């Protein structure tokens, strides 16, 4: 099977994702979820697995035109755009049986390990699992998220999101934060796949990019990073934490 797209303009639609996940979901007898003989009670490999938190659904909500909180302080997920995403993600579990339920997830290993042990063909999770995947020796790849609606969106994350206005030492706090997020002070954490830089230069400057995103087990798609297309086409947005990680050996070679 073909690999997942790595360009946002070629990302899968939700319908295409469902179709792919059904092909990759296998029961104990080797039937996929498109087969009339598929047994949803005895699944060997799920087509897709995701965490049940905002990091998984909010990119889709934003891409669908929704938000977590409305401008007037309302609960955005209760609006049409948010409800549509939650419902369709729920269908992956309850209707199509291509993703494990929260109850089943409790009996599975960690998300990264479920990929390396072929219990999941695709995982939708943060980039930090590159550390574990790179060390596992499994043949995997990276692709952009699907989109639900007309806009591609992803979910960035970082350790510090603000400095209190009331701080007695705002300048010192800023300087410390600036030092902490400088990849040159902890390159091994970036090279291993655990972290990704927040500063644009580390994606657009070839000499800086090569210091951490060299082709190694934790970074199988350096060319994607060079273009910035893993995110929104804008290198300034390259602090992504939520993309697909795929075990091509299990899901994309044999399905």
C-alpha positions in Angstrom: 0.0 0.0 0.0 1.1 3.6 -0.5 2.5 5.6 2.3 0.5 8.3 4.1 0.8 11.8 2.4 3.5 14.1 3.8 2.1 17.3 2.2 -0.8 19.2 3.8 -2.3 19.8 0.3 -2.5 16.1 -0.2 -3.8 15.1 3.2 -6.4 12.4 3.5 -10.1 13.4 3.8 -11.9 11.8 6.7 -13.6 9.4 4.4 -10.3 8.3 3.0 -8.9 7.8 6.5 -11.9 5.6 7.5 -11.5 3.5 4.3 -7.8 3.1 5.0 -8.3 2.2 8.6 -10.9 -0.5 7.7 -8.4 -2.1 5.3 -5.7 -2.1 8.0 -7.9 -3.5 10.8 -7.5 -7.3 11.0 -9.3 -9.9 13.1 -7.7 -13.0 14.4 -8.5 -14.8 11.2 -6.9 -12.2 9.0 -10.1 -10.6 7.7 -10.1 -6.8 7.5 -12.9 -4.6 8.6 -14.2 -4.4 5.0 -14.8 -8.1 4.9 -18.3 -9.6 5.6 -16.5 -12.2 7.7 -14.8 -9.6 9.9 -15.1 -10.4 13.6 -15.0 -7.1 15.6 -14.9 -9.1 18.9 -11.5 -10.6 18.1 -9.3 -7.9 16.6 -5.6 -8.6 16.2 -4.6 -5.3 14.7 -6.4 -2.0 14.8 -6.2 0.2 11.8 -5.7 3.4 13.9 -5.2 4.3 17.5 -5.4 7.7 19.1 -5.4 9.2 22.6 -8.8 10.2 24.1 -7.7 13.8 24.7 -7.8 17.3 23.2 -4.5 16.7 21.4 -6.3 14.2 19.1 -9.6 15.9 18.5 -8.8 19.6 18.6 -6.8 19.7 15.3 -9.8 18.2 13.6 -12.2 20.6 15.4 -10.2 23.6 14.3 -9.9 22.3 10.8 -13.7 21.8 10.8 -14.2 25.4 11.7 -14.8 24.8 15.4 -13.1 25.9 18.6 -12.9 24.8 22.2 -14.3 28.0 23.6 -16.5 30.4 21.7 -15.8 34.2 21.7 -18.7 34.7 24.1 -17.4 32.2 26.5 -19.5 29.2 25.5 -18.4 25.6 25.1 -17.3 25.3 21.5 -17.3 21.5 21.4 -21.0 21.6 21.9 -21.4 23.5 18.6 -22.1 21.7 15.4 -18.4 21.8 14.2 -17.2 20.3 17.4 -19.9 17.7 17.8 -19.3 16.5 14.2 -15.7 15.7 15.0 -16.4 13.9 18.3 -19.2 11.9 16.7 -17.0 10.8 13.7 -14.1 9.9 16.0 -16.5 7.9 18.1 -17.6 6.0 14.9 -14.1 4.8 14.4 -14.6 2.8 17.7 -18.3 1.9 17.8 -19.4 1.8 14.1 -16.3 0.8 12.1 -14.4 -1.1 14.9 -11.1 0.2 13.5 -9.9 1.9 16.7 -9.8 0.5 20.3 -12.3 1.8 22.8 -11.1 3.3 26.1 -11.9 0.0 27.8 -9.9 -2.0 25.3 -7.0 0.5 25.4 -6.5 -0.3 29.1 -5.5 -3.9 28.1 -3.1 -2.7 25.4 0.5 -1.6 25.8 1.4 2.0 25.3 0.5 3.6 22.0 4.1 3.5 20.7 4.5 -0.2 21.7 1.2 -1.1 20.1 2.6 0.1 16.8 5.9 -1.7 17.1 4.1 -5.0 18.1 1.7 -4.7 15.2 -1.4 -4.2 17.4 -2.0 -0.8 15.7 -1.2 0.0 12.1 -1.4 3.8 12.5 -1.1 5.8 15.6 -2.2 9.5 15.9 0.0 10.9 18.7 2.7 13.4 19.5 6.1 13.4 18.0 7.8 12.5 21.3 7.2 8.8 20.5 9.9 9.1 17.9 12.3 8.4 20.7 10.8 5.0 21.4 10.1 4.2 17.8 13.6 5.1 16.7 15.1 2.8 19.4 12.7 -0.1 18.6 14.2 -0.7 15.1 10.8 -0.9 13.5 10.4 0.4 10.0 8.0 3.3 10.3 7.1 6.6 8.6 5.5 9.9 9.3 2.5 11.5 7.6 0.3 14.6 8.0 -3.0 14.4 9.9 -6.2 13.9 7.9 -8.6 16.8 7.8 -12.3 17.1 8.5 -13.5 20.2 6.8 -11.8 22.6 4.4 -8.7 23.6 6.5 -5.7 21.6 7.6 -4.8 22.0 11.3 -2.5 20.5 13.8 -1.9 20.8 17.5 1.3 22.4 18.8 2.5 22.0 22.3 5.4 23.2 24.5 6.5 23.4 28.1 6.1 27.1 28.8 3.1 28.9 27.3 3.4 32.2 29.2 5.0 34.4 31.8 2.8 36.0 34.4 2.4 39.7 34.1 2.7 40.0 37.8 6.1 38.4 37.9 8.7 40.3 39.8 11.3 39.3 37.3 9.8 39.2 33.8 13.1 39.9 32.0 14.9 37.1 33.8 12.0 34.7 33.2 12.1 35.5 29.5 15.8 35.0 29.3 15.6 31.7 31.1 12.8 30.5 28.9 14.7 31.6 25.8 17.8 29.6 26.9 15.7 26.5 27.7 14.1 26.4 24.3 17.4 26.8 22.4 18.1 23.4 20.9 21.9 24.0 21.0 21.8 23.5 24.7 20.2 20.0 24.5 20.8 18.6 21.0 20.5 15.0 22.1 16.9 15.4 23.1 16.1 16.7 19.6 18.2 14.2 17.7 16.5 11.4 19.6 13.0 12.4 18.5 11.9 13.4 22.0 11.6 17.1 21.3 11.2 19.4 18.3 12.5 23.0 18.1 10.2 25.9 18.6 12.3 28.4 16.7 11.8 28.8 13.0 15.5 29.0 12.2 16.0 25.4 13.2 13.8 24.4 10.3 14.8 26.9 7.6 18.5 27.1 8.2 20.1 24.1 6.6 23.1 24.1 9.0 20.8 24.2 12.0 18.4 21.6 10.6 21.2 19.2 10.0 22.3 19.3 13.7 19.1 17.5 14.8 16.9 16.3 12.0 19.5 14.2 10.2 18.2 11.0 8.7 18.4 8.5 11.5 16.0 5.9 13.1 14.1 8.7 14.9 13.8 11.0 11.9 12.9 8.9 8.8 11.5 11.8 6.9 14.1 14.7 7.1 13.0 15.9 3.7 9.5 16.6 5.1 10.9 18.7 7.9 13.0 20.7 5.4 9.9 21.7 3.5 7.9 22.5 6.6 5.0 20.5 5.0 4.4 18.3 8.0 2.6 21.2 9.6 0.9 23.9 7.6 3.4 24.8 4.9 4.7 27.5 7.2 8.0 26.7 8.9 6.9 29.0 11.7 4.3 26.4 12.7 6.9 23.6 12.9 6.4 23.0 16.6 3.9 20.2 15.9 3.1 17.6 18.4 0.4 15.6 16.8 1.0 13.7 13.6 0.7 10.2 12.3 3.3 7.6 12.9 3.0 4.5 10.8 4.5 1.0 11.0 4.9 0.3 7.3 6.0 -3.3 8.0 2.6 -4.2 9.5 0.1 -1.8 8.1 1.4 -0.6 4.8 3.2 -3.6 3.4 0.8 -6.5 4.2 -2.3 -4.7 5.6 
